[in-house]
Amino acid sequence: MEERRLTITIDADWQSALRSSARAAFTANTYQGEKLNFESPEAFFSRLTSRRWALLNALQGAGEVPVRELARRLKRDVKRVHEDAAELVNLGLIERTERGGLICPYADIHMDMHMCRAA
């Protein structure tokens, strides 16, 4: 099985981005990776805080990790780690296993963010 890849983008025109991704997926014969789009930098930074990035970083490549063990590794409160993990699960950045542990399914996560001056 090929390793999963995720590209995170920021694009206010999410409908166009979705159509473009769908066209690429339908014409490709191979895995194209997955995308997660935010409408604005504010939306991105409000959902992916520094603590959530640290949690994601701790999980990437670690295999299945129980929430309590993850909290111990991060030196954080279990309840807060559980809350942050729930948000990352909702975003699709991590997954819960059948046994209740957490796993990051992505071997590679790429941020695609552009900043240009206003028109």
C-alpha positions as CSV (number, residue, x, y, z in Angstrom):
1,M,0.0,0.0,0.0
2,E,1.3,3.4,-0.9
3,E,2.0,5.9,1.9
4,R,-0.7,8.6,2.3
5,R,0.1,12.2,1.6
6,L,-1.8,15.3,2.7
7,T,-1.6,18.8,1.2
8,I,-3.1,21.6,3.3
9,T,-4.1,24.7,1.3
10,I,-5.7,28.1,2.0
11,D,-8.0,29.1,-0.8
12,A,-11.1,31.3,-0.3
13,D,-12.6,29.9,-3.5
14,W,-13.0,26.4,-2.1
15,Q,-15.5,25.4,-4.7
16,S,-13.0,26.0,-7.5
17,A,-10.3,24.1,-5.5
18,L,-12.7,21.2,-5.0
19,R,-13.6,21.0,-8.7
20,S,-9.9,21.2,-9.7
21,S,-9.0,18.4,-7.2
22,A,-11.9,16.3,-8.5
23,R,-10.8,16.7,-12.2
24,A,-7.3,15.7,-11.3
25,A,-8.5,12.6,-9.4
26,F,-10.8,11.4,-12.2
27,T,-8.1,11.7,-14.8
28,A,-5.3,10.1,-12.8
29,N,-4.5,6.5,-12.7
30,T,-2.5,6.7,-9.5
31,Y,-3.0,8.0,-5.9
32,Q,-2.9,11.8,-6.0
33,G,-2.7,12.4,-2.3
34,E,-5.4,14.1,-0.2
35,K,-6.2,17.8,0.4
36,L,-7.5,19.8,3.3
37,N,-8.5,23.4,2.4
38,F,-9.1,26.4,4.7
39,E,-10.9,29.5,3.4
40,S,-8.5,31.9,5.2
41,P,-5.3,32.0,7.2
42,E,-7.5,32.9,10.2
43,A,-9.5,29.7,9.8
44,F,-6.4,27.7,9.5
45,F,-4.7,29.2,12.6
46,S,-7.8,29.0,14.7
47,R,-8.2,25.2,14.0
48,L,-4.5,24.2,13.9
49,T,-3.0,25.7,17.0
50,S,0.7,25.2,18.0
51,R,-0.4,22.6,20.6
52,R,-2.3,20.7,17.9
53,W,0.7,20.8,15.6
54,A,2.8,19.4,18.4
55,L,0.3,16.6,18.9
56,L,0.2,15.8,15.2
57,N,4.0,15.9,15.1
58,A,4.2,13.4,18.0
59,L,1.8,11.0,16.3
60,Q,3.3,11.1,12.8
61,G,5.2,7.9,12.3
62,A,4.6,6.7,15.9
63,G,2.0,4.1,15.1
64,E,-1.0,3.8,17.4
65,V,-0.7,5.8,20.6
66,P,-3.2,5.8,23.4
67,V,-4.4,9.3,24.5
68,R,-2.9,8.9,28.0
69,E,0.5,8.0,26.6
70,L,0.3,10.8,24.1
71,A,-0.5,13.3,27.0
72,R,2.5,11.9,28.9
73,R,4.8,12.3,25.9
74,L,3.6,15.9,25.4
75,K,3.6,16.7,29.1
76,R,0.0,17.9,28.9
77,D,-3.2,17.3,30.7
78,V,-5.1,14.2,29.4
79,K,-8.4,16.1,29.0
80,R,-6.8,18.9,26.9
81,V,-5.0,16.3,24.7
82,H,-8.3,14.5,24.2
83,E,-10.0,17.8,23.2
84,D,-7.3,18.7,20.7
85,A,-7.2,15.1,19.3
86,A,-11.0,15.3,18.8
87,E,-10.5,18.4,16.7
88,L,-7.8,16.8,14.7
89,V,-10.0,13.8,14.1
90,N,-12.8,16.0,12.9
91,L,-10.4,17.7,10.5
92,G,-9.2,14.3,9.2
93,L,-5.6,14.8,10.2
94,I,-5.5,11.9,12.7
95,E,-7.7,8.8,13.1
96,R,-9.0,6.8,16.0
97,T,-8.3,3.1,16.0
98,E,-10.8,0.4,16.9
99,R,-9.0,0.1,20.3
100,G,-9.4,3.8,21.0
101,G,-5.8,4.9,20.2
102,L,-4.8,7.6,17.9
103,I,-2.8,7.4,14.7
104,C,-1.6,9.8,12.0
105,P,-2.1,8.0,8.7
106,Y,0.0,10.5,6.7
107,A,3.7,9.9,5.9
108,D,3.9,13.4,4.5
109,I,2.0,16.6,5.3
110,H,2.7,19.6,3.0
111,M,1.5,23.1,3.6
112,D,0.7,25.1,0.5
113,M,0.2,28.7,1.5
114,H,0.7,31.9,-0.6
115,M,0.7,35.4,0.5
116,C,0.4,38.3,-2.0
117,R,-0.4,41.9,-1.8
118,A,-4.0,43.0,-2.1
119,A,-5.3,44.1,-5.5
